[in-house]
Amino acid sequence: MAERITGHTKLIGLLAHPVHHSTSPMMHNEAFAKLGLDYAYLGFDVDNNTLEDAIKGLRALKMVGANVSMPNKILVAKYLDELSPASKLCGAVNTIVNENGKLVGHITDGIGFMQSLKDNDIDVIGKKMTIGGAGGAATAIMVQAALDGVKEISVFNVRDKFWDNALEKIEMINQQTDCKVTLYDLADLDKLKAEIASSHVFVNATGVGMKPLEGQTYIPDASYLPKDVIVVDIIYVPEQTALLKLAQEAGCKYINGKAMVLFQGAASFKLWTGQDMPIDYMKEILNIK
């Protein structure tokens, strides 16, 4: 890294809390080095309270852009100049591109998620999916899955202050795609069990399972996961969450979020640099089978 840094090196960052667990800095810096690109990627611990200042700093430092992760994906939109069509539909941003002083928000989470399924020979097109969570990442997954041709999506979320917003987003997806999306209360465990049982894929798109909720899951026990349901946890640190341990116990095929991170990162990489990320090389680096 030190040999690559010059006075011309362009800076990209990750704005998240917590941020120290993230593999994104290593991933992007390895890709930059492999392709001989004069960029550097750093992680910045930024939460909702410091996000506005961080975006001002991004402008002032003339950074190329940034990734945005929890808990900032929804709030960050208000500080940007423009949103891509997908970001508008999702109401969330995970990638910022600085276009000569104009900050444009994009969302690549859904693209990364769907590509991670394909990469693991999982075909959910024309089938049903159940998702835990209705936040930024979950909405991006819903939108892309619906656009790609998933037939039905059942969404479970806590009845918090974002419930009405989730209903609004889901109604937009229902109106603008051929997918049927329904929102349910996560507290209704009987309904959760029934919807998972009738699905091809079950996805955890919440932060439950990573710090500070590491070791936790809202799935009560392995009986909620029929053997023929594929379980996906978008968390990648730890690599095997409490949910994935239950999936293993139930005999389900399961994957964590490492491949999603790679493919959403590849989409962001292309937005910033105009070049394709070296996927096969990055799979070796990240130990993705």
Backbone hydrogen bonds, N-H to C=O, Kabsch-Sander energy under -0.5 kcal/mol:
donor,donor_aa,acceptor,acceptor_aa,energy
4,R,1,M,-1.3
5,I,1,M,-1.4
9,T,6,T,-1.0
10,K,38,D,-2.3
12,I,40,A,-2.6
13,G,65,G,-1.4
14,L,42,L,-1.9
15,L,67,N,-2.4
16,A,14,L,-0.7
16,A,44,F,-1.9
17,H,70,M,-2.4
22,S,19,V,-1.8
27,M,23,T,-2.6
28,H,24,S,-2.9
29,N,25,P,-2.3
30,E,26,M,-2.2
31,A,27,M,-2.0
32,F,28,H,-2.8
33,A,29,N,-2.3
34,K,30,E,-2.6
35,L,31,A,-2.0
36,G,32,F,-0.8
36,G,33,A,-0.6
37,L,32,F,-2.8
39,Y,37,L,-1.7
40,A,10,K,-2.6
42,L,12,I,-2.1
44,F,14,L,-3.1
46,V,16,A,-2.0
46,V,44,F,-1.1
50,T,47,D,-1.0
51,L,47,D,-1.0
54,A,50,T,-2.0
55,I,51,L,-2.3
56,K,52,E,-2.0
57,G,53,D,-2.3
58,L,54,A,-2.2
59,R,55,I,-2.0
60,A,56,K,-2.7
61,L,57,G,-2.6
62,K,59,R,-1.3
63,M,58,L,-2.0
64,V,11,L,-2.1
65,G,11,L,-0.8
66,A,96,I,-1.7
67,N,13,G,-2.9
68,V,94,N,-2.0
69,S,15,L,-2.2
72,N,69,S,-2.4
76,V,72,N,-2.2
77,A,74,I,-1.1
78,K,75,L,-1.4
79,Y,76,V,-1.8
80,L,77,A,-1.4
81,D,103,L,-1.8
82,E,103,L,-1.5
84,S,105,G,-2.8
88,K,84,S,-2.3
89,L,85,P,-2.0
90,C,86,A,-2.4
91,G,87,S,-2.8
92,A,87,S,-1.0
93,V,73,K,-1.9
94,N,106,H,-2.5
95,T,106,H,-1.9
96,I,66,A,-3.5
97,V,104,V,-2.4
98,N,64,V,-2.9
99,E,97,V,-1.0
99,E,102,K,-3.2
100,N,98,N,-1.2
102,K,99,E,-1.4
103,L,101,G,-0.6
104,V,97,V,-2.6
104,V,102,K,-0.7
105,G,82,E,-2.8
106,H,95,T,-3.1
112,G,108,T,-2.5
113,F,109,D,-2.7
114,M,110,G,-2.5
115,Q,111,I,-2.1
116,S,112,G,-1.9
117,L,113,F,-1.7
118,K,114,M,-2.0
119,D,115,Q,-2.5
120,N,116,S,-0.9
120,N,117,L,-0.8
121,D,118,K,-1.8
122,I,117,L,-2.7
123,D,121,D,-0.6
124,V,122,I,-0.7
126,G,149,G,-2.2
127,K,124,V,-2.1
129,M,152,E,-2.5
130,T,201,V,-2.5
131,I,154,S,-3.1
132,G,203,V,-3.2
133,G,131,I,-0.6
133,G,156,F,-3.8
139,T,135,G,-2.7
140,A,136,G,-2.1
141,I,137,A,-2.2
142,M,138,A,-2.7
143,V,139,T,-2.9
144,Q,140,A,-2.3
145,A,141,I,-2.8
146,A,142,M,-2.7
147,L,143,V,-2.5
148,D,144,Q,-2.3
149,G,145,A,-1.0
149,G,146,A,-0.5
150,V,145,A,-2.8
151,K,127,K,-1.3
152,E,127,K,-1.5
153,I,180,K,-2.7
154,S,129,M,-2.4
155,V,153,I,-0.5
155,V,182,T,-3.3
156,F,131,I,-2.7
157,N,184,Y,-2.1
160,D,158,V,-2.1
163,W,160,D,-1.7
166,A,162,F,-2.4
167,L,163,W,-2.3
168,E,164,D,-2.1
169,K,165,N,-2.3
170,I,166,A,-2.6
171,E,167,L,-2.2
172,M,168,E,-1.8
173,I,169,K,-2.2
174,N,170,I,-2.5
175,Q,171,E,-2.1
176,Q,172,M,-2.2
177,T,173,I,-1.4
180,K,151,K,-2.0
181,V,179,C,-0.7
182,T,153,I,-2.2
184,Y,155,V,-3.3
186,L,157,N,-2.1
188,D,185,D,-2.0
189,L,187,A,-1.6
192,L,188,D,-2.2
193,K,189,L,-2.5
194,A,190,D,-2.0
195,E,191,K,-2.7
196,I,192,L,-2.4
197,A,193,K,-2.0
198,S,194,A,-1.1
199,S,196,I,-1.7
200,H,128,K,-2.6
201,V,128,K,-1.2
202,F,230,I,-3.0
203,V,130,T,-2.8
204,N,232,V,-2.7
205,A,132,G,-2.7
205,A,203,V,-0.7
209,G,207,G,-0.6
209,G,210,M,-0.6
210,M,207,G,-1.9
213,L,210,M,-3.0
215,G,209,G,-0.6
216,Q,213,L,-1.7
224,Y,221,D,-1.8
225,L,222,A,-1.9
229,V,226,P,-1.9
230,I,200,H,-2.3
231,V,253,K,-2.5
232,V,202,F,-3.0
233,D,255,I,-2.2
234,I,204,N,-2.2
234,I,232,V,-0.5
241,T,239,E,-0.6
245,K,241,T,-1.9
246,L,242,A,-1.7
247,A,243,L,-2.2
248,Q,244,L,-2.3
249,E,245,K,-2.2
250,A,246,L,-2.2
251,G,247,A,-0.8
251,G,248,Q,-0.8
252,C,247,A,-2.5
255,I,231,V,-1.9
257,G,235,I,-2.2
261,V,257,G,-2.5
262,L,258,K,-2.1
263,F,259,A,-2.6
264,Q,260,M,-2.9
265,G,261,V,-2.2
266,A,262,L,-2.1
267,A,263,F,-1.6
268,S,264,Q,-2.0
269,F,265,G,-3.0
270,K,266,A,-1.9
271,L,267,A,-1.5
272,W,268,S,-2.2
273,T,269,F,-2.7
274,G,270,K,-1.9
279,I,277,M,-1.7
282,M,278,P,-2.3
283,K,279,I,-2.3
284,E,280,D,-1.5
285,I,281,Y,-2.0
286,L,282,M,-2.7
287,N,283,K,-0.7
287,N,284,E,-0.6
288,I,283,K,-2.5
289,K,287,N,-0.6
